[in-house]
Amino acid sequence: MKIRRILATAVAAAVTTPVVLLSAGPAFADTPKPATSKGAAAQQDDLDGPDFEELERLEAAYAAAEQKVEDLTEQRERLKNDLRAGNLGKEVVDELAAAEQAVADAAERKTAADTALTVAKDALTAIEADPAATPEQKTAAAEAVTTAETEVEEAAGAVTDADERLDKAKTAWDDARVALSTKIGLLAEDIKAAEQELAAAEAAVDAFWEDKGDFEECVEDGAVRSTLTGPKTITIGSSANFSLTVKNTSDRDLDSVRSYLFAAQLPESWEDIDEEHPDLDRYFDIDWKTAANPKWTELDFQDDAIELGAIGKGGKVDVTLRLTVDEDAPAGEGIAFTTGEYENEDGSCGISEQYAEVEFDIVEPGAEPEPEETASPSPSPSPSTSAPAPAATSGHTPQGGSSHIPVATGGELAATGSSDVLPQVAAAAGAALVLGAGAVFVARRRKVNA
């Protein structure tokens, strides 16, 4: 249950079923959040030998199940790519190409033989009509016709053989596609079973900690507030700096604060999204640094957090982010958004109900950049603000201003097109966070990864 997968899932859900995700808000909002151990790290240190060994065994089983899901998913994606590209095995591919060439060669031979026969027959007719022609010339002309007829017959046989060979090659090609499709389908079942194993392993870790007692629920609150600003455009193959400020707005010191950042390249249309493997962050690399950590540190989208350490009451930490766009990235629209979480030594913990986001254009080298707008501070959302679910208690800070998360209404999917994709992604990402997905992460992460 890594928060980056939650965010990626939110992005995929926004693109594939935005209304379903957003309109489901109240149901999610009423769902109780799982508890987490109070002082999990400290409690783990107090475990005796058998308990510690049992925890290690459960955590190892969880890690193995998670890796199994990842491996099977990657294997299935590779096979799907092979199916799309026609990579069905060298022997099958080579034979189909050779059979197609044989058909072309046989057809060319048959055409040449037919032409030669016509020429030979015309010559024989002319010889026979020539009173000056000798018997030897007539015999030679007749033999030429016979030879040409034999070649036509053999060429026709070659065409038949080549056609049969091509039919067999196509059948083998189709069989290979069916076999590969079947394998992909079986892998889908394997993935489903592996996900069930993962859920069982996670439940076992949860049950272990629940048996230890003294639990406290992680909350969603406004203790950590993020502000994110950045450029309006980023050139393909280059890097751009973003500024992230994380502030402690609570009435107490926070012992351990961390931020999570996700950047996505948005497709031009809904149809460009693979629901099972959106992989929208593949064109980005992110590095970060702070005054306390002045060296650039690479951020792994799947696992890493920006570790900010303790932040005192009313204090803040400024983070410099460097977002690099891969040279193979397509031009289009992109988005980066961030949220934070905290954990205290007394076992209290929470994830921010607020997130910040920046929208930007990904442009070709040499493209004329648009004038940048000045970002203004985003006001804290008011608990009494009336807004459509699920965004009533959340705020997000877009580039150049602030707004509440828009929610689709009327039960209709947004129209296809990049101009509609961007706000839906932002809305779904925020919804996933404020409805408790982030809090679920906090609770489970502390138990599974303590």
C-alpha positions in Angstrom: 0.0 0.0 0.0 2.5 2.6 -1.1 1.2 6.1 -1.4 2.7 6.5 -4.9 0.6 3.6 -6.1 -2.4 5.2 -4.5 -1.7 8.4 -6.5 -1.0 6.4 -9.7 -4.3 4.6 -9.2 -6.0 7.9 -8.7 -4.6 9.1 -12.0 -5.6 5.9 -13.8 -9.1 6.0 -12.3 -9.5 9.7 -13.2 -8.7 8.9 -16.8 -10.7 5.7 -17.1 -13.6 6.2 -14.8 -13.5 9.7 -13.3 -17.2 10.1 -12.4 -17.3 6.7 -10.7 -14.3 7.6 -8.5 -15.5 11.0 -7.6 -19.2 10.2 -7.1 -18.2 7.4 -4.7 -16.9 9.9 -2.2 -19.5 9.6 0.6 -19.2 5.9 0.7 -15.4 6.1 1.1 -15.7 9.0 3.5 -17.8 6.9 5.9 -15.5 3.9 5.8 -13.6 3.5 9.1 -9.9 3.8 8.7 -7.7 1.0 10.0 -5.8 1.5 13.2 -2.1 1.6 13.5 0.2 0.6 16.3 1.0 3.3 18.8 4.8 3.8 18.6 5.2 0.9 16.2 8.9 1.3 15.8 9.4 1.5 19.5 7.0 -1.4 20.1 8.9 -3.5 17.6 12.1 -2.9 19.6 10.3 -4.3 22.7 9.3 -7.5 21.0 10.8 -10.7 22.5 12.6 -13.3 20.4 9.6 -15.4 19.2 7.5 -12.4 18.5 10.2 -10.6 16.7 10.9 -13.7 14.6 7.2 -14.0 13.8 7.0 -10.4 12.7 10.0 -10.9 10.5 8.4 -14.0 9.0 5.2 -12.1 8.3 6.9 -9.1 6.8 9.0 -11.4 4.6 5.9 -13.1 3.4 4.3 -9.7 2.7 7.4 -8.6 0.7 7.5 -11.8 -1.2 3.8 -11.6 -2.1 4.2 -8.0 -3.2 7.2 -8.9 -5.3 5.2 -11.7 -6.9 2.4 -9.4 -7.9 4.9 -7.0 -9.4 6.8 -9.7 -11.3 3.6 -11.3 -12.7 2.3 -7.9 -13.7 5.5 -7.0 -15.5 5.6 -10.4 -17.2 2.0 -10.0 -18.4 2.8 -6.5 -19.7 5.8 -7.8 -21.6 3.7 -10.5 -23.2 1.0 -7.9 -24.1 3.7 -5.8 -25.8 4.9 -8.9 -27.7 1.4 -9.6 -28.9 1.0 -6.0 -30.1 4.3 -6.0 -31.9 3.9 -9.5 -33.4 6.9 -11.0 -31.5 5.6 -14.6 -31.7 9.0 -16.4 -31.8 11.8 -16.3 -34.4 10.8 -19.5 -36.2 7.2 -18.5 -36.7 8.1 -14.9 -37.8 10.8 -16.1 -40.1 8.7 -18.8 -41.7 5.8 -16.3 -42.4 8.2 -13.9 -44.0 9.8 -16.7 -46.1 6.4 -18.0 -47.2 5.2 -14.6 -48.2 8.4 -14.2 -50.3 7.9 -17.6 -51.8 4.4 -16.7 -52.9 5.7 -13.5 -54.5 8.6 -15.4 -56.3 6.2 -18.1 -57.6 3.8 -15.5 -58.9 6.6 -13.7 -60.7 7.8 -17.1 -62.2 4.3 -17.9 -63.4 3.9 -14.5 -65.0 7.3 -14.9 -66.8 6.3 -18.5 -67.9 3.0 -17.3 -69.3 4.7 -14.6 -71.3 7.3 -17.0 -72.7 4.6 -19.4 -73.8 2.7 -16.6 -75.6 5.9 -15.6 -77.4 6.7 -19.2 -78.3 3.2 -19.8 -79.7 3.4 -16.6 -81.7 6.7 -17.7 -83.2 5.4 -21.1 -84.1 2.4 -19.5 -85.9 4.7 -17.3 -87.8 7.0 -20.1 -88.8 4.1 -22.3 -89.9 2.7 -19.5 -92.1 6.1 -18.8 -93.7 6.4 -20.8 -97.0 10.2 -20.3 -96.8 10.5 -21.9 -93.4 12.5 -25.1 -93.2 11.3 -28.3 -91.5 14.1 -27.8 -88.9 12.8 -24.3 -88.0 9.2 -25.6 -87.6 10.5 -28.4 -85.4 12.5 -26.0 -83.2 9.5 -23.6 -82.9 7.2 -26.5 -81.9 9.8 -27.7 -79.3 10.0 -24.1 -77.9 6.2 -24.1 -77.3 6.4 -27.5 -75.6 9.2 -26.3 -73.3 7.3 -23.1 -72.5 4.2 -25.1 -71.7 6.2 -27.3 -69.4 7.5 -24.2 -67.6 4.0 -22.8 -67.2 2.9 -26.1 -65.7 5.8 -26.2 -63.3 5.3 -22.5 -62.4 1.7 -23.1 -61.6 2.7 -26.0 -59.3 5.1 -23.7 -57.6 2.3 -21.1 -57.0 0.2 -23.9 -55.5 3.0 -25.0 -53.2 3.8 -21.5 -52.2 0.1 -20.8 -51.4 -0.1 -23.9 -49.3 3.2 -23.0 -47.5 1.8 -19.5 -46.7 -1.5 -20.9 -45.4 0.5 -23.1 -43.0 2.7 -20.2 -41.9 -0.4 -18.0 -41.3 -2.0 -20.9 -39.3 1.2 -21.2 -37.2 1.2 -17.4 -36.7 -2.5 -17.4 -35.6 -1.8 -20.4 -33.3 1.1 -18.5 -31.8 -1.1 -15.5 -31.2 -3.8 -17.6 -29.6 -1.2 -19.3 -27.4 0.3 -16.0 -26.3 -3.2 -14.6 -25.7 -4.0 -17.6 -23.6 -0.9 -17.2 -21.6 -1.7 -13.5 -21.0 -5.2 -14.6 -19.8 -3.7 -17.2 -17.4 -1.3 -14.6 -16.0 -4.3 -12.4 -15.3 -5.7 -15.2 -13.1 -2.2 -15.7 -11.5 -2.1 -12.0 -10.7 -5.5 -12.1 -9.2 -4.4 -15.1 -7.0 -1.2 -13.3 -6.1 -3.1 -10.2 -5.1 -5.2 -12.3 -2.8 -2.0 -13.7 -1.3 -0.8 -10.2 -0.8 -4.0 -9.1 0.9 -3.8 -12.2 3.2 -0.1 -11.4 4.0 -1.0 -7.8 4.8 -3.9 -8.9 6.9 -1.6 -11.2 8.8 0.8 -8.3 9.6 -2.2 -6.2 10.7 -3.5 -9.0 12.9 0.0 -9.3 14.5 0.0 -5.7 15.5 -3.6 -5.7 16.6 -2.8 -8.6 19.0 -0.3 -6.3 20.6 -2.9 -3.9 21.6 -2.5 -0.1 22.4 -3.5 1.1 19.0 -4.3 4.6 17.9 -5.9 5.6 14.6 -3.9 7.7 12.1 -5.9 10.7 11.2 -6.4 13.0 8.2 -6.0 16.6 9.4 -4.4 19.9 8.5 -1.3 19.5 10.6 0.9 19.5 7.5 0.3 21.9 4.7 2.1 21.9 1.3 2.7 24.7 -1.2 4.1 23.8 -4.6 5.2 26.2 -7.4 7.0 25.7 -10.6 7.4 26.7 -14.3 4.5 26.8 -16.7 6.6 24.9 -19.3 9.4 22.3 -19.3 11.4 21.5 -22.4 11.8 17.8 -23.4 15.2 16.5 -22.5 15.8 19.2 -19.9 15.3 19.9 -16.2 13.3 22.5 -14.3 13.3 23.4 -10.6 10.1 23.5 -8.5 9.7 24.9 -5.0 8.0 22.9 -2.2 7.2 24.4 1.2 6.0 22.1 3.9 4.6 23.9 7.0 3.6 22.6 10.4 0.2 24.3 11.0 -0.7 22.3 14.1 -0.5 23.4 17.7 2.4 21.1 18.6 5.9 20.0 17.3 5.9 17.2 14.8 8.7 14.7 15.3 8.9 13.2 11.8 7.5 14.8 8.7 7.7 13.5 5.1 6.4 14.5 1.7 5.4 12.5 -1.3 5.5 13.8 -4.8 4.1 12.3 -8.0 4.5 13.7 -11.6 2.5 12.5 -14.5 2.5 13.0 -18.3 -1.1 13.2 -19.4 -2.1 11.4 -22.6 -3.9 13.2 -25.4 -7.1 11.1 -25.0 -8.7 8.6 -22.7 -8.0 5.8 -25.2 -4.2 6.1 -24.7 -4.5 4.8 -21.1 -3.7 1.2 -20.2 -6.0 0.7 -17.2 -3.9 -2.1 -15.7 -0.5 -0.4 -16.2 -0.9 3.4 -16.5 2.8 4.1 -16.1 2.2 7.9 -16.4 5.4 8.8 -14.5 7.7 7.0 -16.9 9.1 10.1 -18.5 10.1 11.9 -15.3 13.0 11.8 -12.8 12.9 13.8 -9.6 15.7 14.9 -7.3 15.3 16.9 -4.1 17.4 18.8 -1.6 16.9 20.9 1.5 19.1 23.1 3.7 19.6 20.1 6.0 20.2 17.8 3.1 22.0 19.9 0.5 23.0 17.2 -1.9 20.6 16.2 -4.7 18.8 13.0 -3.7 17.0 10.9 -6.3 13.3 10.2 -5.6 12.0 6.8 -6.4 8.3 7.3 -7.3 7.4 3.8 -6.0 9.0 3.8 -2.6 10.7 7.0 -1.5 9.6 9.9 0.6 11.2 13.2 1.0 12.3 12.9 4.6 12.0 16.3 6.3 12.6 15.3 9.9 11.1 17.2 12.8 9.3 20.5 12.2 8.4 22.7 15.2 5.1 24.3 15.8 4.6 27.0 13.1 7.8 26.0 11.4 8.4 25.1 7.8 10.9 23.4 5.5 11.7 24.6 2.0 12.5 21.9 -0.5 14.0 22.4 -4.0 12.8 19.9 -6.5 14.5 19.1 -9.9 12.2 17.5 -12.4 13.8 16.1 -15.5 11.8 15.2 -18.6 13.1 12.3 -20.6 14.2 13.1 -24.1 11.8 10.5 -25.4 8.8 12.1 -23.8 6.1 13.4 -26.1 5.0 17.0 -26.0 1.8 17.6 -24.1 0.5 18.4 -20.6 1.9 17.3 -17.3 1.0 17.6 -13.6 2.9 17.3 -10.4 1.2 17.0 -7.0 2.3 16.5 -3.4 1.0 15.7 0.0 2.6 15.1 3.4 2.3 12.9 6.5 3.7 13.0 10.0 4.5 10.6 12.8 5.3 11.4 16.4 7.2 9.6 19.1 4.0 9.2 21.2 2.5 7.1 18.4 0.2 9.8 16.9 0.3 10.1 13.2 -1.6 11.5 10.3 -1.7 12.4 6.6 -2.5 15.8 5.3 -6.1 16.3 4.0 -4.6 19.0 1.7 -2.5 18.5 -1.4 -0.8 21.0 -3.7 -0.4 20.6 -7.5 1.2 22.3 -10.4 0.2 22.0 -14.1 2.7 22.5 -16.8 3.2 22.1 -20.6 5.9 19.7 -21.9 7.3 21.4 -25.0 9.6 20.5 -27.8 13.1 22.2 -27.8 12.8 25.6 -29.4 9.1 26.0 -28.7 8.0 29.5 -27.5 7.3 29.3 -23.8 4.1 30.9 -22.4 4.5 33.8 -19.9 4.7 32.5 -16.3 2.0 33.4 -13.8 2.9 34.3 -10.3 1.6 31.7 -7.8 -0.5 33.0 -5.0 -0.8 31.3 -1.6 -3.6 28.9 -1.3 -6.1 29.6 1.5 -6.7 26.8 4.0 -10.1 25.1 3.3 -12.8 26.1 5.7 -14.5 23.2 7.5 -17.8 25.0 7.0 -17.3 25.4 3.2 -20.1 23.9 1.3 -18.9 22.0 -1.8 -19.9 18.8 -3.7 -18.6 15.6 -2.2 -15.9 14.4 -2.0 -13.9 17.6 -1.9 -15.8 19.5 0.7 -13.0 19.4 3.2 -10.0 19.6 0.9 -8.0 22.3 -0.8 -5.4 22.2 -3.5 -3.0 24.7 -4.7 -2.6 24.8 -8.5 -0.1 26.9 -10.3 -1.2 30.5 -10.5 -4.0 30.4 -8.0 -6.2 28.2 -5.7 -9.5 26.4 -6.0 -11.4 23.5 -4.5 -11.4 20.1 -6.2 -14.1 20.0 -8.9 -16.5 17.1 -9.0 -18.2 15.7 -12.1 -22.0 15.6 -11.8 -24.8 14.2 -13.9 -23.4 10.7 -14.2 -21.7 11.4 -17.5 -18.0 10.8 -18.3 -15.9 13.8 -19.2 -15.3 14.2 -23.0 -12.2 12.8 -24.6 -9.3 15.2 -24.8 -6.3 16.5 -22.9 -8.1 19.6 -21.8 -10.5 17.5 -19.8 -8.0 14.9 -18.6 -5.9 17.4 -16.6 -8.6 18.6 -14.1 -10.0 15.1 -13.8 -6.6 13.8 -12.8 -6.1 16.5 -10.2 -9.6 16.0 -8.9 -9.3 12.2 -8.6 -5.9 12.5 -7.0 -7.2 14.9 -4.4 -10.2 12.7 -3.8 -8.1 9.7 -3.3 -6.2 11.5 -0.6 -9.0 13.3 1.2 -11.2 10.2 1.3 -8.8 8.3 3.3 -6.6 6.4 0.9 -3.5 8.2 2.2 -4.5 7.5 5.8 -4.9 3.8 4.9 -1.3 4.0 3.6 0.0 5.6 6.8 -1.7 3.0 9.0 -0.5 0.0 7.0 3.0 1.4 6.2 3.8 1.8 9.8 2.9 -1.8 10.5 4.3 -3.5 7.4 7.5 -1.4 7.1 8.1 -0.5 10.8 
